[in-house]
Amino acid sequence: MACILRRQIPCDWNEVVRIAALPAYRCAAELEAVRQEVQAELASRP
């Protein structure tokens, strides 16, 4: 996740969210929570 948020690896974020929201996975909220957590951690580092 950190590499994706730092744009070190390519990622179609819309596709990730779409897949996470599928009935088979239903983890869009958890995905967003992890994204926010990692983003906050990255922002707190110099």
LINHUQUI-V458326 format. One line per field, one symbol per residue. ss: DSSP state (~ for helix, > for strand, _ for the rest). phi: phi as a letter, one per 20 degrees, with the letter a starting at -180 (. if undefined). psi: psi as a letter, one per 30 degrees, with the letter a starting at -180 (. if undefined). A space follows every 10 residues. Layout:
BEGIN
ss = ???
phi = ???
psi = ???
END
This chain:
BEGIN
ss = _~~~~_____ __~~~~~~~~ ~______~~~ ~~~~~~~~~~ ~~~___
phi = .ffffemecf beffffffff efgfdlcfff ffffgfffff fffeef
psi = eeeeffhfkk kjeeeeeeef fkefehgeee eeeeeeeeee eeffk.
END
